[in-house]
Amino acid sequence: MLIIPMNALFPLGQILATSNALDHLTPEEIAEGLQRDASGDWGNVDLHDAQVNQDALDVGNRLLSAYGEGDRRFWIITEADRSVTTILLPSDY
């Protein structure tokens, strides 16, 4: 069961995942990533990309978070209008 934190910084909208992500990631990895993402923990991104996400919260741009490493690495992208959040592997992009 996915529980989004009460202190979520933005709405996730409809949550989607690529079939590739669903085949390679556990439900626990996905749930943890979504919880971290919604609370503003952008995961394994560099300082520049973390700042881009912080700025995007203010102006309503797309958000990109990255979690895991190696073949367990995945991205979470929330569209600028916050209508859809997608979980995908980098190879899906």
C-alpha positions as CSV (number, residue, x, y, z in Angstrom):
1,M,0.0,0.0,0.0
2,L,1.4,3.4,-1.0
3,I,1.3,6.1,1.7
4,I,2.2,9.6,0.5
5,P,3.5,11.7,3.4
6,M,1.1,14.3,4.9
7,N,3.9,16.9,4.4
8,A,4.1,16.2,0.6
9,L,5.4,19.4,-1.1
10,F,3.4,18.9,-4.3
11,P,0.6,16.6,-5.7
12,L,1.8,13.5,-7.6
13,G,-1.3,13.3,-9.7
14,Q,-1.9,10.0,-11.5
15,I,1.0,7.6,-10.7
16,L,2.2,5.5,-13.7
17,A,5.1,3.2,-14.2
18,T,6.7,1.7,-17.3
19,S,6.4,-2.0,-17.7
20,N,10.2,-2.1,-17.6
21,A,10.3,-0.4,-14.2
22,L,7.6,-2.8,-12.9
23,D,9.6,-5.8,-14.1
24,H,12.9,-4.6,-12.4
25,L,11.9,-2.8,-9.2
26,T,10.1,-4.1,-6.1
27,P,7.0,-2.4,-4.9
28,E,8.9,-1.4,-1.8
29,E,11.6,0.4,-3.9
30,I,8.9,2.3,-5.8
31,A,6.9,3.2,-2.6
32,E,10.1,4.5,-0.9
33,G,11.0,6.5,-3.9
34,L,7.6,8.1,-4.2
35,Q,7.6,8.9,-0.5
36,R,11.1,10.5,-0.7
37,D,10.2,12.4,-3.9
38,A,7.0,13.8,-2.5
39,S,8.8,15.1,0.6
40,G,11.5,16.9,-1.5
41,D,14.3,14.3,-1.1
42,W,15.4,14.2,-4.7
43,G,17.6,11.2,-4.2
44,N,20.8,10.7,-6.2
45,V,20.9,13.9,-8.2
46,D,23.7,16.4,-8.3
47,L,23.5,19.8,-6.5
48,H,22.5,21.6,-9.7
49,D,19.6,19.2,-10.5
50,A,18.5,19.4,-6.8
51,Q,18.4,23.2,-7.1
52,V,16.5,23.0,-10.4
53,N,13.9,20.8,-8.6
54,Q,13.6,23.3,-5.7
55,D,13.1,26.2,-8.2
56,A,10.6,24.0,-10.1
57,L,8.5,23.8,-6.9
58,D,8.1,27.6,-7.0
59,V,7.5,28.1,-10.7
60,G,5.7,24.9,-11.6
61,N,8.2,23.1,-13.8
62,R,8.8,19.4,-14.2
63,L,10.5,17.5,-11.3
64,L,13.0,14.7,-11.7
65,S,14.3,12.5,-8.9
66,A,16.7,9.5,-9.1
67,Y,17.0,6.6,-6.7
68,G,18.9,3.4,-6.5
69,E,22.2,2.5,-8.2
70,G,23.4,0.4,-11.1
71,D,20.6,-1.8,-12.6
72,R,18.4,-0.7,-9.7
73,R,18.6,3.0,-10.6
74,F,15.2,4.5,-11.5
75,W,13.8,8.0,-12.1
76,I,10.6,9.6,-10.9
77,I,9.3,12.4,-13.1
78,T,6.4,14.6,-12.2
79,E,5.0,16.7,-15.0
80,A,4.9,20.5,-14.7
81,D,1.1,20.6,-14.2
82,R,1.4,17.9,-11.5
83,S,-1.2,15.7,-13.3
84,V,1.1,12.7,-13.7
85,T,4.1,11.2,-12.0
86,T,5.9,8.4,-13.9
87,I,8.4,5.8,-12.5
88,L,10.8,4.7,-15.1
89,L,14.3,3.3,-15.7
90,P,16.8,5.5,-17.4
91,S,16.7,3.2,-20.4
92,D,13.0,3.9,-20.8
93,Y,13.6,7.6,-21.4
